[in-house]
Structures are given as structure tokens and as C-alpha cells.
Amino acid sequence: MAEIIYMPRLSDTMKEGTIVKWYKKVGEKVLNGDILAEIETDKAIQEFESEYNATLLHIGVKEGEKAKVNDILAIMGERNEKIDYLIKNNKNNKKKILVSPLAKKIALEEGIKLKTLKGSGPKNRIVKKDLIKILQTQNNKKYKIKNISNIRKIITERLLKSKNISPHYYLFLEVHADNLIKFKKYINKKYTSKISFNDLIVKATALSLKKNQKINSSWKKERIIYHKDINIGIAVSLPEGLIVPVINNVEKKSLRKISKEIKEKIERYRNKKITKKELEGSTFTISNLGMFGIDCFTSIINQPNSSILSVGSIQRKTIIDKNKIKIGNTIKFTLACDHRIIDGAVGSTFLLTLKEYLLEPITMLI
């Protein structure tokens, strides 16, 4: 007997999904465990597996199209089985919108809702000139309104929640960076794969967390969880929003391994190949805006972490070293802490440990 496959809820915040690719065609035999399709959610692209041994009889959502959770994704059953009654009984009663592919592409890019438009084509079909007319009207206004993306919605919800439940306080520290600069040059001369200052800071942070395990913690139902694994989330700003790919067991990995893994995960996200698991499970987070020339800033804690480290740019300035005035380089760090979990002395000790590693970076390799 034919069975309807509904659009699954692949994350706790998912309201709709986009079909990236169908791996099976109508009429093909599907086995339990076969990958039916790739579905893009508000967090990542995930593979959707079949739970049946059956024939794919109907595809309800084409590649590139969106559907809400519990909409008809597909119908599976015996070959040549009649399914019209299933489709009829499960229609969403939505008015079908006639739109040309080019008009649909423009509407998607510009955030224009098609259901509010009446097209000028045959049977009120929406065509390119209809969209151009709307865009010309919008350009004559003093502002342009664009719907926020799913990832921006998630960022907003999480940051508001973090600020509301975590009593934030901030610790500031400036560190001389001359030795760090020399060490980076030495490493990059020795190996063909180049590392960045951020890679060095990630490694130093992991080693500092190992010595200050109270920082590597989170709050859960009136209890404090101290994590054995050191999994660092790297906050990365992309055009579509902020993501936090997670590097697991960082203290056990080499600088080159850390550098490679960060690059690979960012690239996989850009290509929509990153998995949900790779964006979850952090025990600490680093946000680095140094490459944007930002001197110093504060961040909102990435829940359920107990703290987040903000990294500014390398600044060339006059400094005092061993009672002598000279021109040197410094980096400013800000540690945002959840006061429910981390007291000021604990956070300060962690920063001083981090400072020791950055002043003598060779100790990261010992």
C-alpha cells in the first residue's frame, strides 16, 4: 500500500526545507537505507534516507523548490499503484503561482514575495518584466526592504537568549605579539602549508583551557558541566550570516591539522556540504575580527558555552619592554564570561595562561 513521505523536521528550528538533489527518479526501486534526497535546512544540508523497500511513485517537491515541514515530499509504494487519491486528500489548498524560471530567480535573489503579485503574462503568469517594474519602484524609494534569511533568524534568537539568561562580564588583556609574529614566520618558512595568527591563537587557547578546566564548561539545569574534550567553535562571518564550525579535541592536534580543518569546514559550508554535527558541540568559542582591523571588541557568549574569547587586530605602537621604550606589536583580547559559572579570578588566570603561551609560542610545540 502506498505511503506518503512528508517533509521531515531535520532540526529543532526547521520550518521549511529546500530540495537540493533527488537521488532517485519516479519509477525507481528504493531500498531501506538508500539516500532519497539532499535537503537544505536553516542550518545545513542533510541526506534523507528511505525507511521503506518500495518504488518511488511521486515526487512532491522538485529540486530547488521549498516545502514546509509535513508537506508531501514523496509517495512510495508498489509499481503502477494508483496514488491520485492520496495526493487529492493531502493537498494544501494553496493557490498555484504561475511564474517563469527567470522571474522566480529574480524574486528569490531580491526577496520579493510572489504570492502578492499579479503577473502580466498569459493566465496572470509572473514574468521578468513584472519583477523589473517592482525593482525600479523600490529603487526610487529611500530604502529597500529585504526579508532576513533563516540563518539570520537563528542568530537573532540565540543571541537574545544568551544575553537574557547569562549574566555577562568582560575581562580585557593586551599581549605583546612580537614573538608570535616571529614564530609564525618561522613556521611558514619551514612548511609549505601556511598557518595564520588565528590558528596559533586557537592552539594556545586549547592548551590554556587544558590548564584551566573550569573555563571549559557549561550551564545545564542548575548544574555546571565540566567538559573533558576541548572543542573550540570558530566564529566565521559570511555574507549569509555568522556560522561557528567546531574543531574537536584541539589540544591534541598540530597547528597544521588545526589550520587545515578550519579551512576545510569553512569551504564545505560555502559549498553547502557541511553537516549539522560539525556546527554543534563546542565547549568554547573564539571570535576574531583582527583581519577587519578591529582593535578591541566584546562578544555575546555562544550558548551553552560559559565564555567566548574576542581577538582584535595586531597593533603597532610604542610599548615599554624591560624599562625601555620601543616600537612593538600588541594584540588585545576580551574574555566574556557567564558569571553563573566563572568567577573573575578564574577568568583572569585563564587569560594569563594564554598570555604565557603567546609570549613564548614555542612552548605550544613542547
N, C-alpha and C positions, 0 to 999 in steps of 0.2 A: 504494500500500500504506500502511495506517495506521501512524502513528508516535506513540510515546509522548513527551510533553514532560514532563520531570522538573523538580521544583523546583530552580532554579539556585542556585549559591553566588555571591551578589552581593557578598560582602565576604570578606576573609580570615578573619574571626572568625564568620561566619554559620553557625549550626547549624540554624535554622528560620526560616521566614518566614510572614507573615500576609497574606492576600489582602485588600487594601483595596477594590479595584474591578475588575470584569471589564468590558472594553470591547467584547467580542464575546459573542454568545449561541450556544448549541448550534444547529447548522444553518446558521450564517452563513459566508459565504466570507471567507477571510483571505488577504491578500497578504503577500509577503515585505516586512518593514519595518513592517507595521501594529503598533500597540500592542495587545497582548493583554490585559495587566492591570497594575495597580499593586501592587507587593509591598513590604511594610514589613519591613525587616531590623532588626538590632540597632543600625544607625547612621542610617538614613534611609529614606525611601520612594523607590523607583525604578520607572521604567517598564520593562516587559519586552516586548521586540519579538519578533514571529514571524520565523522563518527559513524559512518554507515558504509556498508558494502552495497552499492546501488549504482544506478545510471543517472547522470546529470540530465534532468529533463527541462529545466528552465533556469535562466539567469535573470534575476530581477534588477540588478544594478550593473550597468556596463562599466568598463574601465574608464577611469577619470570622473565618474559620477559619484555623488554623495548620497548617503541614505541615513536616516535616523536609526538609532538603536531600536530593534524589534520590527523594522521594515523587512519586507521579503527580500532576502539575499539570493536564495536559490530554491529550487524544488528538486528532490531526488526520489527515485522510485524504480519501478520496473520499466524496461524498454517499451516504448509505444503506449505507456499508460496514460489515460486521459487525466488532465490536470486543470482544465478550464474552470471547473467548479471551485477549485482551491484558490485560484487567482481572483475569481469573482468575489468569493466570500471574504477575501482578505485585502481588498482594495482599500486604499487610504482616503478615497474620495477627494483626492487633490485634483485641482484643475490642471490639465496638462498645458504646459507652456511651450508654444512653438517658437523656436529660436534657431538662427543659423549658427554653425560652429564658430565662426569668427566673432559674431556678436556675443556669444557665450563666453569666449575667451576674454574679450574686452571687459565685459561685465565683471568677470572674476578678478581680473587684474585691478580694476578701478573700484571694486566694492559696491557695484550698483545692483540693487535688488530687481530681478527680472519680473517677479510677480506683480510689481506695481506698475509695469509698463504695458502699453498697448502698441503693438507693432504696426508698421506701415506696409508690411508685405502681405502676400496672399493669406487669407484666413487669420489676419492680425499677427502674422509671424514677425517676430522681432529680428531686424536685420542691422547691419553695420551702421547705416546712416542714422538709425534711431539712437544708437549709443553715442555717435559723434555729436548729435544735436544736444544730448544731455550734458556731455562733457564740455561743450562750448558754453552752455549756460552756467555750468559750475565754475568755469574759468573766469567768468565775468564777475563772480562773487569775490568777496574779500577773503574768504576761507573755503577750505574743502573738507568735507566730512568723509571719513573712511572708517568702516567697521573694523574693530580690533580683531586680531587673529585669535585662534584658540589658545596658542601658546602665551599670548599677552594676557588673556583672561586668567590662565593658570598662575602666571607670575603675580598678577594683582591679588588673587585670592590668597596665595601662600604668604606674600609679604605682609599683607594686612593681618593675617592670622598670627604671624611671627611677632609683629610689633604689639599685638594685643595680649598675647599670652606670656611673652618673655620680657622680663624687666632688663632692658639693655643698659650696659655701661661700657665705657671705652677706655682703653689704655693705649698711650702713644709712646713710640720709641724711634729714635733716629740712630742709624747704624752707619759707621764708616764703611765704604764699599770699595776702596782701592784694591785690597787683597782679593776681593771677589772678582773684580774686573780682570786682574792678572791671572787668576785661576781659570776663568772662562777662556781667556786667550790661549793658555797653556793646553787645556783640554781640547780645544778646537783645532789646534795645530797638530796634536797627536793623533786625532781620529778624523776620518772623512765625514762621519755623521756629526752634524753640529748640534750643540746644546745651547739653550737660551738661559738668560738670568732667571726666568720663571722656573725652568727645570731645576736649577740649583736651589731656588727658594723652596720648591716643593720637596726636594730631598732633605734639605735642612729642617724643614717643618716636621717631616715624618720622624726624623731622628730625635727632634725635640719633644714630640708627642710621646715617643717611646720612653723618654726620661721623665716625662710629666704626664702620667697616665690619667690624672684627674681631668685633664683638658679633653681627652679623647672619650667623651661621654655624652649622654642624652637624658632627657626627662621623659618618663613614661608612667602615667597614672600614680603620681605622688611618690615615685621611686626614681633613683638615679641609676642609670645603666652605664657601667664602665666597660668599654669595648676592648677586646683583646686584639682584634685586627685593626690596622691603621689604614682606613680607606679615605682618600682625600678627593673631594669634589673640586673640580677646577671650573670656576665661573667663567663662561665664554660668551661674549656679546656678538650675536649675529644679526643680520638685517631683520629676521623674523622674530627676534627676541633673545632672551637670556637662556642658555642651557648650562647644565652642570654635569658633564661627563665625569665618571668616577674611576679613579685609579686605585685598585685594591692592593693591599699589603705593600705599600710604597716603601717602607723602611727596608724591605728585603730585596728591592730592585736596584739595579745600577742606574746611573744617570742616563746612559744611552737608552736603556729599556724604558725609563720614565718618559724621556723625550719622545721616543718613537710611539709609545702608547697614546700620549696626549694628541699628537698629530693625527694618528690613525682614527681616533674616536671623533675628532672634530670633522675630519674628512668624511667619515661614514655618516655623520649627522647631516652634513651638507648634501650628501647623496641619498638621504633618507633610508640608510641601511642600518642605522644604529638600533639596538634593541632596547626595550623598556628597562631591562635588568642593568644595562650599562649606565643608566641615568639615576639609579637608586642605590641606597646602601651606604652613602657617605657617612663618616664619623666626624669629619672636619672639612671645612671649606676654605679655599683661598680665592680671593678676587684681586686681580692685578690690573690696574689701569695705568701702569707706568708707561706702556707703549703709546698711550694717548697724551703723554706729557702732564699728567695729573700729579701734583706734588704730594698731596695727602688727602685722604677721604675716609669716610666711615661707611660700613655696610650693614645691612639687615641680616640677622642670623638665618641661615638656611635650615629650617626645621627638618628633623628633630635634633640637629647638632646643638652643642652647647656654646659654640663660638665660631667666629669667622675672622680670618686674617685679611686685612686690606693692605695692598702693596702699592706704594707710589713710585714715581719715576726716579731715576738716578739724577741727583742734582750736583752740579759742580759749584763749590762755594769755598769761602775762607773758613778753615777749621783750625782748632788747636790740637796739636799732637805732641805729647811729651814736652809740654810747656813751650812749644814752638808754633808760630803761626805759619800756615802754609795753605796752598790751594789743594783741595781734595774732593772726593766724591762721597755722597751720603745717600741713603735710602730711608724714607720714613714709613714706618709700619703702624697700623692701628689694629688692635685686637678688640673686637666686640664680644662681650661675654654675657651669658644668661646668669643673672645674679642668684637665681634659684639654685644653681649648680656650682658655679665657680666664684670664689671669693677673690678679692683684689690681689692678695698675696700669691695665690695660686696662679692667676693670670700673669702677674709680674714675673714670677720665677720662670714660667714658660718662655716669655719674651727674652729674658736674659740668657736662657739656654740657646734660643735661636740666634741671639746676637753673637754668642761664642762661636757657633758654627760658621756664621757668615764672616766673622773677623778672621778666622783660621779655617777656610774652606777645605783644606787638605785633610782635615780631621773627618770629613764626611766619607772619605775613602778608606779610613783606617778601621 
